[in-house]
Amino acid sequence: MSSKPLTKESLLSQVDTLRDIARRGRRLSETMELESDCRWLMAHMQGIEECATRIEKQAVKAKTFVIAASPQQKKRDWLA
C-alpha cells in the first residue's frame, strides 16, 4: 500500500488510474484470438471497474484534507 495520505484527490487519482487500466485491457481484448482469453480479460477489467466505482464512492465521502497522517508527519508535527 502507498504511503501517500488518503485524500479526496488521491482517491480520485486512483480511480483515474484504475479506469485507464480497464480501458487498456478492453482495447487489448479486441486483439485476442481466443474467445476464452477475451472473456477472462474482460471479466478482470469488469472487476477493476467495480473497484474504481467503490473507491469513487469513498472519495465522495472523503474530506479534501488528510484522512490518516503518516507516522513521519505525526513526528514532524510533534517536533514543531
C-alpha positions in Angstrom: 0.0 0.0 0.0 1.2 3.5 -0.8 2.5 5.8 1.9 0.6 8.7 0.4 -2.2 10.1 2.7 -5.7 9.3 1.7 -7.3 12.5 0.5 -10.2 13.0 -1.9 -7.7 13.9 -4.6 -5.5 10.8 -4.1 -8.6 8.6 -4.2 -9.8 10.2 -7.4 -6.3 9.7 -8.8 -6.5 6.0 -8.0 -9.9 5.9 -9.8 -8.5 7.5 -12.9 -5.6 5.0 -12.9 -7.8 2.0 -12.5 -10.2 3.2 -15.2 -7.3 3.8 -17.6 -6.1 0.2 -16.9 -9.6 -1.1 -17.6 -9.8 0.8 -20.9 -6.4 -0.5 -22.0 -7.5 -4.1 -21.1 -10.7 -3.8 -23.1 -8.8 -2.5 -26.1 -6.3 -5.4 -25.7 -9.1 -7.9 -25.6 -10.2 -6.8 -29.0 -6.9 -8.2 -30.4 -7.1 -11.6 -28.8 -7.7 -14.6 -30.9 -9.1 -17.0 -28.3 -12.6 -16.2 -27.1 -11.8 -17.7 -23.7 -8.8 -15.3 -23.2 -11.0 -12.4 -24.2 -13.7 -13.4 -21.7 -11.1 -13.9 -19.0 -9.6 -10.5 -19.6 -13.0 -8.7 -19.8 -14.0 -10.3 -16.5 -10.9 -8.9 -14.8 -11.5 -5.5 -16.4 -15.0 -5.5 -15.0 -13.6 -6.3 -11.6 -11.2 -3.3 -11.9 -14.1 -1.0 -13.0 -16.1 -2.2 -9.9 -13.1 -1.4 -7.7 -12.8 2.0 -9.2 -16.5 2.6 -8.5 -16.1 1.6 -4.9 -13.1 4.0 -4.5 -15.0 6.8 -6.2 -17.9 6.4 -3.7 -15.3 6.5 -0.9 -13.9 9.7 -2.4 -17.3 11.4 -2.3 -17.3 10.9 1.4 -13.7 11.9 1.9 -12.5 15.3 3.0 -10.0 17.3 1.0 -7.6 17.1 3.8 -5.5 14.2 5.0 -7.6 11.3 6.4 -4.7 9.5 8.1 -1.4 11.2 8.7 1.7 9.1 8.2 4.0 8.3 11.2 6.6 10.7 9.8 4.1 13.5 9.6 3.0 12.9 13.2 6.6 13.1 14.3 7.2 16.3 12.4 4.0 17.9 13.9 5.1 16.8 17.4 8.6 18.3 17.0 7.3 21.6 15.6 
